[in-house]
Amino acid sequence: MDGRAQNIPAVLRLLLGFVVLSTVAGLLVAGIAVPAIGASGQAAKSGVDFFNDLPSEFTISPLAQQSKIVDASNKVIANPYDENRIIMPLNKISKNMRNAQIAIEDARFYEHGGLDPRGFTRALVSNLQGGDPQGASTLTQQYVKITLQEQALRAGDKEAAAAATRKSYARKVQELKYAINVEENFTKDQILTGYLNLVYYGDQAYGVEAAALNYFGVHASKLNLAQSALLAGIVQQPTAYNPIINPKQAQARRDIVLTRMEQLGMASAKDVAAAKKLPVKKMIKKTPVKGVCHRSSQPYFCAYVMAYLQKSPQMAVLGKTPEERLKRINQGGLTIRTTLDPRLQKIAQAEITKAVPIGNKSNLGGAMTVVEPGTGKVLAMGQAANFEKNQTNWNVDQVYGGGPFGYQFGSTAKMFGLVTALEQGMPMNSTINVPFASNKQDHVFQGPKVVGAECGSNEPWKVGNDYAIGGRQMTLAEGISKSINTWAAQLTIEVGSCNVLDTMKKMGVHQADGKDFARTISNATLGSGTTTPLDLASAYATLAADGKYCEPSPIVSITTPDRKEIKIPKMSCKQVISKDTANAATFLLKGTLRPGGTADNNWNVDTRPAAGKTGTTEKHNQAWFVGYTRQLATAVWIGNVIVTDKNRKLYSLNGKCFGSYGCFGDVFGGTVSAPVWASAMKKMSEGMPVEQFPAPSQKAQRGNLQDLPNVFGRSPGEAAQMLKDAGFSSQVGPSIASNAPQGTVGGTSPSGSALPGQTVTLYISSGQAVAQPKPQTTQPPTRGRGGKGKGGTTPPPRG
């Protein structure tokens, strides 16, 4: 009974009879008012001619079906769809379900050829006798009608969709001719499969698999007799027989289906009686319908993926516009394989919420992004928030579901000044003259490279340190490991703040709204601009990948329902800084995790090499740590979600409690963010080989410095000329206490040597030695995590 129908001539004869009978009777046949066209043989002939002139080729387009977003292990994360449909082969649909649908819709399905003579006669007689109007449509005809409607809706043709179901003589005859074509070209089982996957079962469930999961939480292959009868009965009137909103009507309809199955020998009287005893309300096991990512096991990553698919230039293969792409995602039955590593994701989510409990009342937020160096794959994305209440993804840019601003990133910005200096040829062991400052006494930077300069400041720039330090020469290693603000400021001035901002840009860091940072010296030096964990993780991954920046991506592959892969562009990677620079910067950034660094006591860099940088913003408003091994780059942000109060006064993290990490009087990047990073990275790295960073080259260590002429004691004009003759520019800085005669040059920055063409600042002697603040570093407060009570052991006051 699975073969194609062989009685097409009989169908044609029946059609002729249909025309003649309709003409004679002028009555309601198959639920349609057929107009009289004359009772002559010529009328019948005209009807046949009309039939023959109708189109006969029926094309079946692939059904709209939900797509799958899966993680790197192929576990489903989410199922985006317009129509909740999952295509299933007939052998994955229970026999109960197949029988129930045939019993109530078309009992002679396997015996007719598109139009059932018996069904037609029964409907005609019933209508002639004035009984309830009966339809004579076979299951094949219904399949044709619904397919035409589905295809029209997918094409956005509302008029064609309405025409597909309009009650008219022409439509009915055209439907019949298409049904004949379908019966000629498809087996009965193929037609039944298409029907069961196509029809609407109410409650936004299309096709039997989606309906089974929606109402009962089981697959179509497991549907029992009662469940099958309930679903089969819905099709006729999906709203009236919806068991969620009309359980009584649905139960009555289910029982009609069961009775019909018993009459046809498809179910025993005993089984039917038992099925009828089940109340429909108790059969339903349904959870509320939610949005695609609300239903996801990883809602924030899901939202990032959905936005990336629609808006990233890399995903143009899915459509020219976000609307076109979304339509293909929701209807195309795609399998979208992502980069998400389920093991790393579990760790990231667990570790960030240990420090920032979800639902806390302290205005605390936390996020963690993990990126693979050298590929840009986004391996994990944790967030300490409830997606039901807050859909903003703190890890990503606004275009991909983040907020419009991001958060200030503080001293993590100092890495970019270091990289710029190394890229310009500054040796790794360089020293610069670092002005003194403390948390109570700022140093005021001024001069033509600061005030009014491009990428400078509109007024003298005040910079303080977390504790008293400076007034002496300081190495790059000390300045970056201790995160000294005046060191970073002086370094930025020497290498050019515009150049530092350019380094940030080429390493992928920008505002959350996608715009570049305002070109100010503060943004270049102290991270006063705002950005995201994903941007910072990707930037630091550039160092781990020997200077190669890879644009972050969550997508590995996209395949169609027939397992054909859609060709997507390879992940975009570009060498943006030299390998020598990357390796030298990594060597220096290891100091952050070594004793004396701002994140010491968290990681043994000799056991598993790692490097990174802490970040604390003004008034202790936000706290960061960004660090990396050769295999993983991870950014951790913990901070105030709402940045200021109604008077625009910054909220502080000081005095707040951080889950299992306890409470702290003063909070810095090294207080909680660094320990969270370390705890997560240790677990993520388990089982991974220990990989060493390449040692800095001799070129990177030696740099590209040239000796400066000795201008000590010279007049400013004479000193400027000597420097110009040697290939350097100069500027006059503030007066300093010096043994040089008053009004002459008492010192320079840099001193001894400088990069070719570098601007040298001339410090003019005041003519007498004046006592300076102690150049030694004051002893920082005792370091530690602190206890559970407020104001536990104070952490290091460092950026």
N, C-alpha and C positions, 0 to 999 in steps of 0.2 A: 504493500500500500504506500510505499515511500516514493514510487516513481511518478513521472509526469502524467497528468491526466491525458487520456487518449480519446476523449469524446468531444472534441472541439466541434465537429459537424453538428452534434446534438445541441451544443450550446447555440450555434447559429440558428438552428431550427427553432429553438426556444425563444431566441430574440425575436424572430419573425412572429411567433405566436404572441410574444409580449406586445408587439406593436399592434397586431390585429385585435387582441383582447382589450388593450387599452383604448383603442379607437371605438370598439363596440360599447364597452362598459362606461368609458369616461369617468372611471372611478379611481379611488385611491389605491395605488399599487406600490408596494414596498415603501409605504409611508410618504409617497410623493403624488401630488395631483398632476396627472398626465393629461394634457389638453387633447380634445378630440381632433383628429386630422383626417376625418372622412372614413367611411366604412367600405371603401372600394378596394379592389385589388391594387389599383394605382397608388392608393395611400400606403398600402403595405410595401409596395415596391419602393416608394419614396423613402419610407422609413429605413429600408435595407440600404438604399443608396446613401442615405445620411450616415448610417452606421459605417459603411465601407469607406466613406470619405474622412472619417475621424482619424487622428493620429493613433498609431498602434504601438510604437516603440516606447517602452516604459523604462526609464533610467533610474536606478536606485543609487543615490549618493550615500557615502558612509554616514552613519548616524552620529549625531552630536553625542559625545560621551565625555564623562569627567576624565580629567588628566590625573596623573600621579606625580607628586613631588617626593622624591626618595633621598635618603642620606647616602653617604659613601658606601654603606653596607647593604644598600637596596631596601632598607626598611622605610615604609611609607611615613612621610611627615604630614602630608596634607593632600586633599583631593579637590582641586578647584573645578568648578563647573557652572554652566548656565542651567543646564538640565541635569539633574542628579541621575545619571545613567551609567551603568557598568555593563558592557557587552559580554554576554556569556554564550558559549556553544550549547547546543541542545542537550548534549550528554551531561552538562553541568546544571541542568534544570530538572527538578524531580518529576517523576512520572505522574505523581499526584497533580502537580501544577499543570502539566501539559493536558492531562485528561480534563481537569476542571475548566480550563479555558475553552477547549473544544466542545465540552458538554453544553456550556451555556451560550456559546457564540455560534457554533457551526458543527452540529453532531455528525453530519455527513461530509466533513472536511476532506477526508481521505478518499471519498467516492466520487465527487463531482469535479468538473473542470473549470471552475471559476464562477459559474452560476448554477445553483442547485435547483433542478426542476421541482423536486418535492417541496423544498422550502418556498420557492416562488408560488407554487400552486396553493400551498397552505396559507401564505400571506394574502394571496388574491382572494381565496374563498372567504377568509376571515374578514377581509375588508368589504367584500361584496355583501356579506351577511350582517354587516354593521357591527362586528365585534371590535375588540381593541385593535387599533392600527398595528400591524406587524410589519417589520422590515424583512426584506428578502435578501439582504446583503450577506454574502458568504464571508468567511474569515479572510479570504484572498481579496475581496472587494474592500473590506475594511482596511486591510493592509495598504492597498493602493491609496485610499482616501487619506489615511493618516500620514503616509509617506509624502504625498503631495503637499499636505499642510506643513509638515515638518520642514521640508526643503524650502518652501516659500518663506517660512518664518526665519530660517537661517540666512536666507538671502535678503531679509529685510523687506520682503514684498508682502505687505499686509493685505492688499487686494487679492493677490493670488492665494493667500492663505484662507481668506474668507470664501473665495470661489471654490476651493477644494472641498468645502463642507456645505456649500449652498444647496438648498433643496430645489433642484430643477431637473427637468427632463434631460436636457443636454448634458449636464454634469453626470447624471446617473448612467447614461448610455456610454459616455466617454470612460467612466470608471469601469464599466463592464468590459469594454474593449481592452483597456489596460490590464484588467484582471486576466483576460484570455492570454495576453502576451506574457504575463508573469507565469501563468501555468505552463506555457510552452517552454519557458527558459529556465525555470527553477523547479527543484523537487519540492514535494510537499513538506518535507522536513526543513528545507531551507526557508520556505515561506513561513512556517510556524516559528522557526527561530527568529526571523526578522520581526514578526508580529510581537512575540513575547519580549523582545528587546526594545521595541518601539513604543508600545502603548503607554498611556499615562495612567498611573495607579493612584493618583491623588497625592496630596501632601508633599508636592514637589519631588515625587519619585517617578522616574521614567524608566520603564523596563522592569522586568521581574526581579533581577538581582538587587537593584537599588531599593525596590519596594520591600523585599524580604528583609533586608538589613534595616530599613527605615522603621518598619512596624514591629518586627519580631526579633531583630538582632541575630538573624541566622542567614546563611547563604541560601540561594535558590535551590541548590542541590539537596538541602535538608528540609524543605518545606513539607509539612505533614498534610493530612487530608483537610483538616479544618482550616489551616492557614491558607492552603491553596484555594479552597472554595471562597474564602473571604476575599482574597486578592482578585480572583477571576470575576467576582461579582461587582467589584468596584468599577471596572472598565466602562460599563454602560453609562454611568453617571458618576464621575469621579468626586464630585462635591457632595451630592445627595447621599452617596454610599461611603463617604470617608469615615472610617471607624473612629477617628480621633474626635471629629466634631459631631457626627451623627451615628453613634454606636447602635442605636435601636434599629434604624433603617439598614445599616450595614449587616446587622445580624439577621434580619429578615431576608435580605438578599442572599447572604451566605447560605441560609437554609434552603433557598430555592435552588441554588447551584448543587448543593448536596443531594437534594431530591432528584434532580435531573441526572446526576452521576449514578445514583442507585438505579434509576429507570433504564439507563443505558448499559448497566452491568459493569460500570467502571469502579464501583465501590460496593461493599456488602452492606446489607441492611443494618447489621450490628455496628459496623464502623461508622456509618452515617448517623445512627442514633447517638453514638458516643460523641461524635463531633458536634452534633446539635446541642448537646448539653453544656458545652463550653461557652460561658458568657464572653462576648467580644471584648469587653473592657479588661478582662483578665488575660486575654490573649496578647494584648498590646504591651510591648516592652520598648518604649521609645524615650529617647532623650530629646530635650528641646533642640530645634534646628538653630544652628548658629552660623556665623560667617565662616569662610574657608579657614582663616588662621585662628579663629576662636576655637575651632575644632581640632587644631593641630597640637601635637605633643610638644612642638617647639614653636610657639606662636610668634615670637619676635623674629626668629630666623626665617620663618615662613613668610612673614610680612615683608622682610627684606628681599627675599627671593622673588615674591610676586611683583614688588616694585621694580626690582632690577630687570626682570623679564620684560616689563612694560616700558621702561624708560632708559635703560642703558643703550648707548650706541652699539655695543657689542651684540645686542639681541635683535638687530634690524632684520635678521632672517625670518623673524616671526611676523613682521608686518611693518608698514611705514609709520603708523601712528600707535600710540598706546591703546587706543580703542580696538584697532585691528589685531594687535597682539593679544589683548585680553580675550577677544572673541575666539582666537585660535587656541589659546590656553584652556579656556572654559569649555570648548566644544570639540577639540581635536583629539581627545583621548591620548594625549602625549605622556610619555614617561620622561620626567625631568630629573636627571640625576645630579645631585648637588655635592658640594665639597665637604659637607658637615660630617665630621668624624664623631660617631655616637659616643665613643669612650671619652674623648676629650671634652665633648659637649657636656656630658654628665659631670665631669670634674669641674669645669668652668662654672656651671650653674650652682653646684653645691658649694664651691669655695667662695663665690661672691656673696651668696646668701648667708654664709656663716658670719660674715662681717656686717652685712646690711640685711637684717631680717625684712622679708616682704611684708608690707603693711605697717612698718614702723611709723611712729607718730613724731619722729624727730626731723622730718624734712630731709632724710638721708636717702640718697640714691647710690647705686653701684652698678658698674658694667664692666665686662671683660671681653675682649676680642683676641682671638688667636689666629695668626696668619702664618702660612708656610713660606719661608724665605725662598726666593728663586722661582716661585710659581705664582704667587698671589692668591693661592687658594685660602678661602676663609674656612678654617677648620672648626672653630667654635665661637659661640656668641652668647654669653651669659648675661642676664639682667635681673637685678633684684627688684622686680616689680610685678604687679598683677595685671596681665594683659586685658582682663575683663574691665578693669577700671582705667587703665592707662595704656593706650596703643602706641605712644611715642617710643621709638627705639633709640635709646641714648647712645648706642654704638655707632650709628651711621648718619650720613648726611640727610638733610631734609628731603631731598628728591627720592630717597629710598626709605622714607618713613621716620626719619629723625626729626628733631626739633629745628627751628629756624636758626638757632644760634650755636648750639654746642656749648662747651664750657672752656673757660680759660685753662691753659695747660701749663702755666708756671715754668719752673726751671727745666722741664723736659725740653724746652726750647733751646737751652744752652748747648745741646748737642749740635745744632745747626751752625752756631758760631764756631765751634771746635772744628767741624767738618770743613767750613769755609776757609779757616786758617790753614789747615793741613792741605787743602786743595790748592791754595795759593803758594804753597811751598814752605810754610813755617815748619821748622823742625819739631819733632816730638818733644825734645827737651828744652824748648824755648822758654824763656821767662819774660814776663811783662811787668811793668811797674803798676802795682795795684793800689789804688787809693784806699785810705782807711775809712771805715764806716762801721756802725754798730746798729743795734735795734733802737737806739735812742739818738744817734747822730748820723744823719745822712751825709753822703758826699755829693757835692753839686758839680755835675758835668756841664761844661759850657764850651764855647769856642765855635769856630766856623764849621766843624764837622758834626756839631750837635744842634745848636740853635739856628733855626732858619735853613738848615741844610736839607737837601733831598733825603728822604727817609730819616729825617732827624726829629727835632722837637721845636715847638713854637716858643719855648721858654727854657731857661736852664733846667736841666734834668736832675732831679733828686733821686738818689739811689741809696738804700740802706742795706745792711747785712743782718742776718738773723742773730749774730753775736759779734763782738768786737774783733775785727781782723783787718789786716791790710797795712798800708803805709810802707810797703816793701816790694821787692821783686818776688814773683810767684810763678811757678812752672805751670804748664798746661795741665799736667797730671794732678797737681794739688788743687788747682782752681776748679776742675771739673768734678773731681771726686768729693770735694767738700762743698761744691755748689755755691761758690762765693759770688754774690751779686756784682760787687764792684769789679771783680776779675772779669766776669762775663761782659760787663758794660765796657770796660777798657778794651777788651779783645774785639768787641763789635766795632768800636770806633776805629781801631787799627786796621781791621780787615774790610771795613765798609758795611754799614748797616743795610744798604741796598743789596749788596752781594749776599748777605745772610738771608734776607727775604727771598732772593732768587733761589738760594739753596733749598729753602723750605718748599718753594713751589715745585722745583724739579724732583724733590723727594716725596711729592704727593700730598703735602699738608696745606689745607685751606680752611676757610670758614665752613660751617655746616650748611650754609646756604649756597655753597659752591663758589663764592667769590673769593678773590685773593684778599689777604690781610691788608688793612690800611698800612701804608708804607711809613711807619714810624719806628723810631729806634727802640721804643719800649716793646713793640710787637716783635721786633727782631731779636731782642735780648732776653726778655723775661716772660714771654708767653702770655702777654696781656690780651692777645687775640683769642678767639674761641675756635675749638675744633672738636674732633671726635676720637674715640678709642680706635676705630678702624683706620683712620688716617694715620695716627701715630704708630700703631702696630705695623702698618705697611712701610712707613718711613724708616723705622728702626730695622725692619726686615731687610731693607736695602743694604745696611751695614753687614748683616749676617750673610748676605748673598754677594759679597765682594763688590758692592757698589751698583748692583743691578736692581732697579726699581721695577716692581711688577704691579700693575693696576689690580687691586683686589677684585676677586670674582667668586660668586657662590655656585657657579654652574660648571659641571663637567661635560655633560652630554644631554641631548634631547633626541628622543626617538618617537616615531609615529606608531600607531597601533599595529601596523604590520612589520614592526621592528626595523624600519629603515631609519638610519640616523640622519638627522637634519644637520647639515654642515654649519657649525658655528665657528667664528674666528678663534684662533688660538689666543690664550691669555697674553695680554700685551706686556712685554718686558723690555726695558731699555737701560743701557749702561749710563747712569747719570752722574756718577762720581767715579774716580779712578779706583782700581783695586787697592793701590797703595794707600790711598786716603781712607778707604773703608777699613782696612786692616789696622792702620795706625789708630783710627778713632776707636775701634773695638778694644785695642790694647789699653787705651787710656780710660775707656768707660768701664773696664773691669774694676777699676779703682773704686767705683761706687759701691761695689759689693765686698771689697776688701776691708780689713780693719782700718778705721778712721774715715771710711766713706760714709755717705749719708744713708746707705742701706746695708751697713755691715751687720754681721751676726745673722744673716738670712740665708746665705748661700756660700758654699765652698767652691770658689772658682777653679781651684786646683783639681778637685774631684771631677767636676763637670763644668768646663769653661762656659761662662755666661758674662754678659755685660748689660748695662742699662743705666737708667737715670731716673732719679726722683723728681717730683714736681709739686710745689706748693704755691698757691696763688695768694694775692693780697688779702690780708686779714684772715688768713687760714680758711679761705672760703671753699677751696677745692684741693684735693690731694690725689696725686698720680704716681704710678710707677710703670715705666715701659722698659722691658728687658727682653733679651733674646739669647738663645743658643744657636748652633748652626741649623737646627731643625725647626725651631719654633720661635716666633716673635709674638709677645703678649703684652697688651696694654691693659692696665687696671685703673679705672677711675672710680673714686669714692668722693662724694661731695654733697653740697646742698642743692637739691633739685630746684627749689625756688631760690634765686641767688640773693635777692635783697628784700627788705621789708617795704612797706608802702612809702616810706620816706627815702627810699633808695639807699639805705644803709645796708652794707654787706652782712649777711649772716656768717657766723663763724662755726667751724667744726670743733673748736676748743670746748672742752667740757662735755662733749657728747660720748655716748656709749656705742660700741661697735660689736654687737652680738657676742660671740664667744671670745673675741679679742679684748673685751673689757672697755674701760672708760679712761679718757685721757684729758689732762688739763690743757696741754698744747698738742696740736695735731699737725703733722707734716707728712710729706709724701713717704717718708721712711717709717711713719708710725704704724699705719695699717695697710696702706696700698702695697708697699713693698713686701710685708709678710704674707699678704694674700697672694701676691704674684708668686712668691717663692713656694708657698704651700701647693699652689696649683701646678706650677711648672715641675716640681719634684715628682708629683704623681703622674703628670702627663708624660714625663721623660722616661718613666719606668719601662724597661724593655728596649729602649732606643740605644743604639751604640753611642759611646762617648766620642764626640768629634771635636778635634782641636781647631781653633781659628788659625789661619795662616799667620806666621810671624811677620811683623812689619819689615818691609824691605829696608836696605841700607839707604836708598833714596829717600824714603819717608822719614827715616830717623835723622838723616843729614839735612834734608830740606833744601831750600834754595836761597839761603840768606847771603847777603853781601855786607862786608864791613862798612861801618859808618865812619866818616871823618870825625876826628876829635874836635868838637866845637866848644868844649868846656871853657868858660871864661871869655868867649868871643861875644861881640855885640850881636844882637838879633839879626841885623842886616848882613853882617859878615858871615854868620853861621848859616843863614838861609842861602847865601851864594855858594858856600862850600858844599852844602848838601845838593844844591841844584847841579853843580859841576859834577858831582858824583852820581847823578841820576835819580835823586830823591826830591820830593817836594817837602814843604814844611809849613807849619802853622805855629803861632805863638799861643802858648797855654797860660795858665795862671802862675803867679809868683810862688816860689818855694823858698824855704830857708836853705841857705847854701853858703859854703865858704868862698864861692866865686864872688867877685866884686858886684856890688849892687847894679842892676840893670843889664848884666851880662847873662849868658846862658849858664844856669846852674845844673841842668840835667836835661835829658831827652827821653822820650818814650816813642818807640823802643830805644834801647841803648845798646851800644856795641855793634849791633848788626841789624839789618832789616831786609824785608823783601824788596826786590827790584821795583823802583817806582813808588814805593810806599811813602805815605805822608808821615813825617817825623814831627812830633810835638816838641816845641822848645819851651822848657820851663825857665822862667826868668828869676834870677837870684834876688832875694830881698836884701842881701848884703849882710845878713847876720844869721847865725845859727839860732833857731827858735825851737824850743822843746816841742817834740811831736808826740802824738799819742803812741803808746807802746805798740811797736810793730808786731809783737808776738800775739798769737791767738790766745784769747782767754780760755780757760778751761770750760768746755761746754758742760751743761748739766748732765747728771748721770743718765745713761741710756737704758731703756728697757721697755717692755710692752705695757707695764702697768697692771694694776689689779682690777677687780670688778667694781670697786667703788670709784666715785668721781675723783679725778685728779690723782690717779695712781702714779707710779714712778714716771717721771717726765722723760719723754723721748728726746733724741738729739734735736736741737733747734735748727734744723737744716732743710734746705729746699728740696 
